[in-house]
Amino acid sequence: MGEQYADLSARKGAQRRGGRDAVGKNAIMQKAEVWRGAFGDAEPPFGPLPGALLGDVLAYEFELPERFVPKGDYPRLERTFVLVDLGVSMSLPKWHHVTVEDQEIQGIDPDLDDAVTWYVDLVEVTRDGDAFVVRDLYVDVMVPTDGRHHRMLDLDEFADAIEAGVMSTEVAVDGLRRWQRFLDRHLHSGRDPRHGWTDFPPQVIGELMELPAPLGPIIGAP
């Protein structure tokens, strides 16, 4: 695994995209372990999950439970990317539907054979060496890559958490500021709406997207 990371870093580290380095000339791919959970959840976060870190970009994987039915021949293994400096995570869900208590719930774009809509989350990231804990902070945005507009979700849950005292004002203010930086940097950098996104999917996740799966032991989600 370490040789795989080092080899990819050596081959890709000097490449430029859009006139700038993807992650920086001196970035070295490293192994990482990740735990994921919900903000304020009393339950321990789920992990450790195998991951890779390149600069300020983290990738990790887990396998969805069997109740999730993928689109076409896609596996149930899901890779998530985290922009650590912004505290924003994103994945490209490839499941068609999930069965919960005998009820079938459709996934994103169930009528499309391919996965084209990313699911982006505001998160809180804490780090201890090569170990990361990523906790969801409620706010999400669905970002299609086929020309459709994005859709913001769960601002009401964010407000509910503040009102209930689950989330402090300090955490909320920091989260909203980071979220706006993500929107400005990656979806719409200009003042006026334009066709297409500024930088989405972010160029900096490209090298981690190219890593062959799995990143390590396959861990199934509960």
C-alpha positions in Angstrom: 0.0 0.0 0.0 2.8 2.5 0.9 4.6 1.7 -2.4 1.3 2.3 -4.3 0.9 5.7 -2.7 4.6 6.7 -3.2 4.5 5.6 -6.8 1.4 7.6 -7.6 2.8 10.7 -5.8 6.0 10.5 -7.8 4.1 10.2 -11.1 1.4 12.8 -10.4 3.0 15.3 -8.0 4.5 17.5 -10.7 1.4 17.6 -12.9 -0.4 20.9 -13.3 -4.1 21.3 -13.9 -5.7 24.6 -14.9 -2.3 26.3 -14.7 -1.7 25.5 -11.0 -0.5 22.5 -9.0 -3.3 20.1 -8.1 -2.1 19.6 -4.5 1.4 21.2 -4.5 4.8 20.1 -5.6 5.9 18.7 -2.3 2.8 16.8 -1.3 3.4 13.1 -0.4 0.7 10.5 -0.3 0.3 9.0 3.2 -1.8 6.3 4.8 -4.6 7.6 7.1 -7.3 6.2 9.4 -10.7 7.7 9.5 -13.6 7.6 11.9 -17.0 9.1 10.8 -20.1 10.1 12.7 -22.7 12.8 13.3 -22.0 15.9 15.3 -23.2 15.7 18.9 -23.9 11.9 18.5 -23.3 10.0 21.8 -22.5 6.9 19.8 -18.8 6.4 19.0 -17.9 7.2 15.4 -17.7 4.4 12.8 -14.1 3.3 12.1 -11.3 3.0 11.7 -11.6 3.2 7.9 -8.7 2.9 5.5 -7.7 6.2 4.0 -5.1 8.2 2.1 -3.9 11.8 2.7 -2.4 14.0 0.0 -1.7 17.5 1.2 -4.9 18.8 2.7 -7.1 16.3 0.9 -8.3 13.1 2.6 -9.9 10.0 1.0 -11.4 7.1 2.8 -13.6 4.1 2.0 -16.3 1.8 3.4 -18.7 -0.7 2.1 -22.5 0.0 2.1 -24.7 -2.6 3.7 -26.4 -5.2 1.5 -29.7 -3.4 1.7 -28.2 -0.8 -0.7 -28.6 -1.9 -4.3 -26.0 -0.3 -6.6 -26.7 1.1 -10.1 -25.6 -1.3 -12.8 -22.4 -3.0 -12.0 -21.1 -0.5 -9.5 -19.8 -2.0 -6.3 -21.1 -1.1 -2.8 -17.7 0.3 -1.9 -18.0 4.1 -1.5 -15.1 6.5 -1.5 -15.4 9.8 0.3 -13.1 12.8 -0.1 -12.5 15.5 2.5 -11.1 19.0 1.9 -9.5 19.2 5.3 -8.8 22.9 5.3 -12.4 23.7 4.5 -14.1 20.9 6.6 -16.1 19.7 3.6 -16.6 16.1 2.5 -18.0 14.8 -0.8 -18.9 11.5 -2.4 -20.5 10.4 -5.7 -23.3 8.0 -4.6 -23.7 5.1 -7.0 -26.6 3.2 -5.4 -30.0 2.9 -7.0 -32.2 2.2 -3.9 -32.1 1.0 -0.3 -34.6 -1.1 1.5 -35.6 0.1 5.0 -38.2 -1.8 7.0 -39.6 -3.4 3.8 -39.8 0.0 2.1 -37.8 0.8 -1.0 -36.2 4.3 -0.9 -34.7 5.6 -4.2 -31.3 7.0 -4.3 -30.1 10.1 -6.2 -31.1 10.2 -9.9 -32.7 6.7 -10.0 -33.6 7.1 -13.6 -30.0 7.6 -14.7 -27.7 4.7 -15.3 -24.6 6.6 -14.4 -23.7 8.6 -11.2 -23.5 12.3 -12.0 -24.6 14.0 -8.8 -22.2 14.6 -5.9 -23.4 14.8 -2.3 -21.4 17.4 -0.4 -21.4 17.7 3.4 -20.3 20.4 5.9 -18.2 18.5 8.5 -16.1 19.0 11.5 -12.6 17.5 11.2 -10.3 16.7 14.1 -6.9 15.2 13.5 -4.3 13.4 15.6 -1.3 12.5 13.5 -2.6 10.2 10.7 -5.9 9.6 12.4 -9.0 11.7 11.5 -12.5 12.0 13.0 -15.0 13.5 10.6 -18.4 14.5 12.0 -21.4 15.6 9.9 -22.6 19.2 10.5 -26.0 18.8 9.0 -25.8 21.2 6.0 -25.5 19.4 2.6 -25.6 20.4 -1.1 -26.3 18.1 -4.1 -24.1 19.1 -7.0 -24.9 17.6 -10.5 -22.2 17.6 -13.1 -24.6 17.5 -16.1 -25.7 21.1 -16.2 -28.5 21.1 -13.6 -28.6 23.5 -10.7 -27.4 22.5 -7.2 -29.8 21.9 -4.3 -29.0 22.9 -0.7 -30.4 20.7 2.1 -30.9 20.5 5.8 -30.3 24.2 6.8 -33.3 23.6 9.1 -31.5 20.8 10.9 -28.5 23.1 11.4 -30.8 25.7 12.9 -32.5 23.1 15.1 -29.1 22.0 16.5 -28.3 25.6 17.5 -31.7 26.2 19.0 -31.5 23.0 21.0 -28.1 23.8 22.3 -26.5 20.8 20.6 -24.3 23.1 18.6 -22.6 26.1 20.1 -22.6 29.5 18.4 -18.9 29.3 17.9 -19.1 26.0 16.0 -22.0 27.2 14.0 -20.3 30.5 13.0 -17.1 28.7 12.0 -19.1 26.1 10.0 -21.0 28.7 8.0 -17.9 30.7 7.2 -16.1 27.5 6.0 -19.2 26.6 3.9 -19.3 29.9 2.2 -15.6 29.6 1.4 -16.3 26.2 -0.2 -19.3 27.6 -2.3 -17.2 30.6 -3.4 -14.1 28.6 -4.2 -15.6 25.6 -5.9 -19.1 26.4 -7.2 -19.4 30.1 -8.0 -16.4 32.4 -7.6 -17.9 35.2 -9.6 -20.6 37.7 -8.5 -23.1 36.6 -11.2 -24.4 33.1 -11.9 -22.6 31.4 -14.7 -23.0 28.1 -16.6 -20.9 25.4 -15.0 -19.0 25.3 -11.7 -15.8 27.2 -10.9 -13.9 24.1 -9.7 -16.1 21.0 -9.2 -15.4 18.3 -8.7 -12.4 19.9 -7.1 -9.2 19.4 -9.1 -7.3 18.6 -5.9 -9.2 15.3 -5.4 -8.2 14.0 -8.8 -5.2 12.0 -7.7 -7.0 10.3 -4.9 -9.9 9.4 -7.2 -7.4 7.6 -9.4 -6.1 5.3 -6.6 -7.2 1.8 -7.2 -9.8 0.3 -4.8 -9.8 -0.8 -2.2 -7.6 1.6 -0.2 -7.2 -1.1 2.5 -9.3 -3.7 4.4 -12.9 -3.4 3.3 -15.0 -2.3 6.3 -18.7 -2.7 6.1 -21.0 0.0 7.4 -23.5 -1.0 10.1 
